[in-house]
Amino acid sequence: MTTILLSYNEVQTLARKAAAGAGLPYGVAEDIGEAAVWLAARGVDAVAAVVDALAGRGPDDILDGLADIDALCCGGRDEVALHGRDCGLVLIGLAGATAGDMGLCLAVERGEGAVVPLALVEDAGGLMPSAAVLRLLPADGRLARPATPRPAASDLAAYAAALALAARTCVPASDFSRAQGAGAGTTDND
């Protein structure tokens, strides 16, 4: 497997553009970018995780999962099931990013019953496939684990697949598209 080293900004931007290219709304794509950064800081090839999650029924599964996470954070649900979802790792990333942004204590409960607060996760990839549900725990004042200086390496094939998804958001260059406002025009001062 050939890998590529990206910055956190590149991971976030590529994941966001790939999600938008797969047809997700831009606000959700922004959330996917944040989730990718959270995962990459915890040893996961986030680009590959996002590309895998976007395959097949992925976009619909991500939207359903994101609505479930929102309901969990608001107290409308007791748990969010992760079994049977192709995007489980991305949902864990979404929950981790949300927990950090909102100051909540979200946790993964494993199949054997162990509960792991997301703020303390060092290897998010190690949570799968035994992750069963996401739960909201009472805030316990634990500080979030600091991010690693560099994100985890990305598989070159997953990187290429993400670029192909991101390219779907581009407008083909033509005189008509330029007349309608596409591109930078004759100067790029905007």
C-alpha positions in Angstrom: 0.0 0.0 0.0 1.4 3.4 -1.0 0.6 6.2 1.3 0.6 10.0 1.1 1.2 12.4 4.0 -1.3 15.3 4.2 -1.7 18.2 6.5 -4.8 18.5 8.7 -6.1 21.2 6.5 -5.7 19.0 3.4 -7.5 16.1 5.1 -10.3 18.4 6.1 -10.6 20.1 2.7 -10.4 16.9 0.7 -13.0 15.1 2.9 -15.3 18.1 2.6 -15.0 18.3 -1.2 -15.4 14.5 -1.6 -18.6 14.6 0.5 -20.0 17.5 -1.5 -19.1 15.6 -4.7 -20.9 12.6 -3.5 -24.1 14.7 -3.2 -24.2 15.6 0.5 -25.3 19.1 1.4 -22.4 21.6 2.0 -23.2 21.9 5.7 -23.0 18.2 6.1 -19.8 18.1 4.0 -18.3 20.6 6.4 -19.1 18.3 9.3 -17.5 15.4 7.4 -14.3 17.5 7.0 -14.3 18.1 10.8 -14.9 14.4 11.4 -12.0 13.5 9.1 -9.7 15.8 11.1 -10.8 14.2 14.4 -10.2 10.7 12.9 -6.8 11.6 11.4 -5.6 12.9 14.8 -6.4 9.5 16.2 -4.5 7.3 13.9 -7.1 6.7 11.2 -6.6 7.0 7.4 -9.5 9.5 7.4 -9.5 9.9 3.6 -10.0 6.2 3.1 -12.7 6.1 5.9 -14.6 8.9 4.2 -14.3 7.4 0.7 -15.5 4.0 2.1 -18.4 5.7 3.9 -19.5 7.5 0.7 -19.6 4.3 -1.4 -23.0 2.7 -2.0 -25.7 3.8 0.4 -23.2 5.9 2.3 -24.5 9.4 1.8 -28.0 8.4 3.0 -26.5 6.4 5.9 -24.4 9.4 6.9 -27.4 11.7 6.9 -29.4 9.2 9.0 -26.5 8.8 11.4 -25.9 12.6 11.7 -29.6 13.1 12.5 -29.3 10.3 15.2 -26.2 12.0 16.7 -28.0 15.3 16.8 -30.9 13.7 18.6 -28.5 12.0 21.0 -26.8 15.4 21.8 -30.3 17.0 22.4 -31.5 14.2 24.7 -34.0 12.9 22.1 -32.3 9.5 22.0 -30.5 7.3 24.5 -28.1 5.7 22.0 -27.1 5.5 18.4 -26.6 2.1 17.0 -23.4 1.6 14.9 -23.9 -2.0 13.9 -25.1 -2.5 10.3 -23.9 0.9 9.2 -21.2 1.1 6.5 -20.2 4.5 7.8 -19.7 3.6 11.5 -16.1 5.0 11.7 -17.2 8.3 10.1 -20.1 8.5 12.6 -17.6 8.0 15.4 -15.6 10.9 13.9 -18.7 13.0 13.6 -19.6 12.3 17.2 -16.0 13.0 18.4 -15.9 16.3 16.6 -19.4 17.2 17.9 -18.4 16.3 21.4 -15.3 18.5 21.3 -17.2 21.4 19.8 -20.2 21.3 22.2 -18.3 20.2 25.4 -20.3 17.0 25.6 -19.1 13.6 26.8 -20.0 11.2 24.1 -18.8 7.6 24.3 -18.7 4.4 22.3 -20.0 1.3 24.0 -18.4 -1.8 22.7 -20.1 -5.1 22.1 -18.6 -6.6 25.3 -20.0 -3.6 27.3 -16.8 -1.5 27.8 -17.6 2.3 27.5 -14.9 4.5 26.0 -15.3 8.3 26.2 -14.4 9.8 22.8 -12.3 12.5 24.4 -9.9 9.8 25.6 -9.6 7.8 22.3 -6.1 7.5 21.0 -6.7 4.9 18.3 -10.2 5.4 16.7 -9.5 2.6 14.2 -9.3 0.2 17.2 -12.9 1.0 18.1 -14.2 -0.8 15.0 -15.7 -3.4 14.5 -16.6 -3.9 18.2 -18.2 -0.5 18.5 -21.9 -1.1 19.2 -23.5 2.2 20.1 -22.8 5.8 20.8 -24.0 7.2 24.2 -24.2 10.5 25.9 -22.6 10.4 29.3 -22.7 13.0 32.1 -19.9 15.5 31.7 -17.0 14.5 33.9 -14.5 17.3 33.3 -12.0 15.2 31.4 -9.9 17.2 28.9 -9.7 16.1 25.3 -6.6 14.3 24.2 -4.3 16.6 22.3 -4.1 16.0 18.6 -1.0 14.5 17.0 1.3 16.8 15.2 0.6 15.1 11.9 -2.5 13.3 10.7 -2.3 9.6 9.9 -1.0 8.7 6.4 -3.6 8.3 3.7 -3.7 5.5 1.1 -2.9 6.8 -2.3 -5.8 4.9 -4.0 -8.2 6.4 -1.4 -6.7 9.8 -2.1 -7.3 9.4 -5.8 -10.9 8.3 -5.2 -11.5 11.3 -3.0 -10.1 13.6 -5.7 -12.4 12.0 -8.2 -15.4 12.7 -5.9 -14.2 16.2 -5.3 -13.9 16.8 -9.1 -17.7 16.4 -9.4 -18.1 19.8 -7.8 -16.1 21.6 -10.5 -17.8 23.3 -13.5 -16.4 22.4 -16.9 -14.5 25.3 -18.4 -16.3 26.9 -21.3 -17.2 30.4 -22.5 -20.7 29.9 -21.3 -19.6 28.9 -17.7 -17.2 31.8 -17.6 -19.9 34.2 -18.7 -22.1 32.8 -15.9 -19.4 33.6 -13.3 -17.4 30.4 -13.1 -13.6 30.7 -12.6 -11.5 33.6 -11.5 -11.9 35.7 -14.6 -9.0 37.7 -15.9 -7.7 38.6 -12.5 -7.7 36.6 -9.3 -8.1 39.4 -6.8 -11.3 38.2 -5.1 
